[in-house]
Amino acid sequence: MNPTPELNGYELDQRLLQHPLAEIWRGRSSTGMEIIALILSDQGAADAQVRDRLTGASPTAALEPRTQQTPLWAANLTADRPYAVTQLVPGQSGAERLLDPLDGLLGNDDESLDAVRSQLTQPLQAEPITKNQPVAKSQPGELAQALETWVAESTGGKASWRPRGRGWWPKLIAVLAVLAVFCVLYSVGSSIGAKDQPPGPATAPLVSPNPLPSPALLPGKPK
């Protein structure tokens, strides 16, 4: 089995076609963009005419793509195994179309191209973990679902209460429900804490250190 080719700045995940003159690979760039790469085989790279045909087709693929064709994104035509890379755009032809002119017979590889394009409609069989792979961000729908699950576990209800309609108001209801449950739990906890708190020590009545004499003992007053 041939090893996976190494392209600087790209991670190749799945080989879609092994042709005598070239291989077609699906992968991703260092920024996470899905790509299609055409890489000449050892046989194709050793044939000067095949290299020239790839060199001649690359400017057109980059600057003058036809309708439903993705422009050429990157290429290295002087490498030991020259390659060309395009972005993977569903419904558009990418780098695999450069396979057709390599043998000098246009339309000779239509069957192979159709086989590649049929595979492009399917998801990758395995998602590789790479150092340059971007971290996926949570979507608003995922946050709302997590909130609903938390509410259901806290209240003992079902998590399927959320309306199926789309829009911002189901998310707002979920947030308000979470806040309401939090307030209830906080109030219950506060009341329980107040009941369990031991009473403070009794405060002695304030007594003046020099009490006033009784009015009966004041001078000039009858006893």
ABEGO torsion letter per residue (X at the ends): XBBBBBBBGBBBABBABBBAABBBBBBBBAAGBBBBBBBBBAAAAABAAAAAAAAAAAAAAAABBBBGBBBBABBBAABABBBBBBBBBBGBBBAAAAAAAAAGBBGAAAAAAAAAAAAAABBBABBBBBAABBBBBBBAAAAAAAAAAAAAAAAGBBAAABBABBEAAAAAAAAAAAAAAAAAAAAAAAAAAAAABBBBBBBBBBBBABBBBBAAABBGBBX
